Amino acid sequence: MRNVRATSRVAVLTTTILAAAFGSASARAAAAPELRGQWIGNSSIDGQRSVSRATLSVAGVDSDATTLRIDDASTCTLRKGKYSAASEGNWTLSFGDASGGDGCKRLAAGTFALRRGDRPKQLYLEATYQSADGAQAVRRAVFNRYP
């Protein structure tokens, strides 16, 4: 009788540990957004008051079809974008083509960091690039998954 109780306690303990392990893994997976798709949001340059509408269209991991469009005084479109995982919930982006003027070309040559947002289906973007006067500029955006 004692062996049966000890065995059932071990089984319950093992089941509890496995449930906790798989539960936290599935919670992390549910919290990580699927990047592929369209993301709509707002973007601004640090130190400036103006806010611009931004659209991020993310293609598959092995594709170079990701685009970023920023609708400001003039429209800036970055194309031929690729992304790769930097760490859990963080990615880096790079773009191969830009249309929309010199500022847009400087932005395309910058470094892009993308990270999971505070809410499900939310992403944060931070782009660091050289401004027209040679100083470092930072553009930030908050995107929500569409639809």
C-alpha positions in Angstrom: 0.0 0.0 0.0 2.8 2.3 0.9 4.5 1.7 -2.5 1.3 2.6 -4.4 1.0 5.9 -2.5 4.6 6.8 -3.1 4.3 5.9 -6.8 1.2 8.0 -7.2 2.8 11.0 -5.5 5.8 10.7 -7.9 3.4 10.5 -10.8 1.5 13.6 -9.6 4.7 15.5 -9.0 6.1 14.5 -12.4 2.8 15.5 -14.1 2.8 18.9 -12.3 6.4 19.6 -13.3 5.8 18.7 -17.0 2.6 20.7 -17.1 4.4 23.7 -15.7 7.3 23.3 -18.2 5.0 22.9 -21.2 2.6 25.5 -20.0 5.3 28.2 -19.8 6.8 27.2 -23.2 3.4 27.4 -24.8 2.7 30.8 -23.1 6.0 32.1 -24.5 5.0 30.8 -28.0 1.6 32.4 -27.7 3.2 35.7 -26.6 5.6 35.8 -29.5 4.0 37.4 -32.5 4.0 35.8 -35.9 5.9 38.4 -37.9 4.6 37.6 -41.3 1.8 39.9 -42.3 0.9 43.6 -42.3 1.5 45.9 -39.3 0.1 49.4 -39.1 1.3 52.1 -36.7 2.8 55.5 -36.1 6.4 56.6 -36.4 8.4 59.6 -35.2 12.0 60.9 -35.0 13.3 61.5 -31.5 13.3 65.2 -30.8 10.5 66.0 -33.3 6.8 66.5 -32.6 5.5 65.2 -35.9 4.1 61.7 -36.1 3.9 59.8 -39.3 1.7 56.9 -40.3 3.8 53.8 -41.0 3.1 50.4 -42.5 5.4 47.4 -42.2 4.7 44.5 -44.5 6.7 41.5 -43.4 7.4 38.6 -45.7 8.7 35.1 -44.8 12.0 34.6 -43.0 13.9 33.5 -46.2 12.4 36.2 -48.4 13.7 39.7 -49.2 10.2 41.1 -49.7 9.7 43.0 -46.4 8.7 46.7 -46.9 8.5 49.7 -44.6 6.4 52.7 -45.8 6.4 56.0 -43.8 3.9 58.6 -44.9 5.4 61.9 -43.8 5.6 65.2 -45.7 7.0 62.9 -48.5 6.5 59.2 -48.6 9.5 57.0 -47.8 9.4 53.4 -48.9 12.1 50.9 -48.0 12.0 47.6 -50.0 13.9 44.3 -50.3 13.9 43.9 -46.6 15.1 40.9 -44.7 14.9 40.1 -41.0 16.6 37.7 -38.7 16.2 36.7 -35.1 18.6 38.5 -32.7 17.3 37.0 -29.5 14.0 35.8 -28.1 11.4 38.4 -29.1 13.9 40.6 -30.9 14.8 40.8 -34.6 17.1 42.8 -36.8 16.0 44.2 -40.2 17.9 45.4 -43.2 16.6 47.0 -46.5 18.2 46.9 -49.9 16.3 49.6 -51.7 14.7 53.0 -50.9 12.6 55.5 -52.7 11.6 58.9 -51.4 14.6 61.1 -51.2 18.0 61.5 -49.5 16.5 61.1 -46.0 14.9 57.8 -47.0 18.2 56.5 -48.4 20.0 57.4 -45.2 17.2 55.6 -43.2 17.6 52.5 -45.4 21.4 52.4 -44.6 20.7 52.5 -40.9 20.3 49.8 -38.3 16.9 48.5 -37.5 15.8 46.7 -34.3 12.4 45.1 -34.0 11.1 43.7 -30.8 7.9 42.3 -29.4 5.5 44.8 -27.9 3.9 45.0 -24.5 0.7 43.6 -25.8 -0.1 40.6 -28.1 0.1 41.5 -31.8 2.3 44.6 -31.2 5.8 45.4 -32.4 8.3 48.1 -31.6 10.7 49.4 -34.2 13.9 51.4 -33.6 16.0 52.7 -36.5 19.3 54.4 -36.0 20.7 56.3 -38.9 22.7 59.4 -40.0 20.7 62.6 -40.3 21.4 65.3 -42.9 23.8 67.2 -40.6 25.8 64.0 -39.9 24.4 63.5 -36.4 22.8 60.3 -35.3 19.0 60.2 -35.7 16.6 57.7 -34.1 13.2 56.8 -35.6 10.8 54.8 -33.5 7.5 53.2 -34.4 4.8 51.2 -32.7 3.0 48.7 -34.9 -0.2 46.7 -34.4 -1.1 43.6 -36.4 -3.6 44.2 -39.2 -6.2 42.8 -39.1 
